[in-house]
Amino acid sequence: MPMYHFKNKTTEEIIEPFVPSSEYDEFVKELGDDWERVWISAPSLVSQQGSTLSKTSDGWKEVLKRINKSAPGNNTVNN
């Protein structure tokens, strides 16, 4: 069910009702002229390019190398 944001033109109160799409028109009519739909932007997402290992310090890479050497058999430590 979509969530909409409406702002009261007088009080500037914002409400976030969950209204089925099929009932949206009727809901807006019942809400009245004092309310207008507003768009609230989504927060920015953090993203990264490249591998995390390429951004680590040389000290950490050295620790991974030591773990890799001392781990027996087939290990999953990448360095």
Secondary structure, DSSP 8 states (H G I E B T S, - for coil): --B-EEEETTT--EE--B--GGGHHHHHHHH-TTEEEE-----------S-SGGGS-HHHHHHHHHHHHHS-SS-----
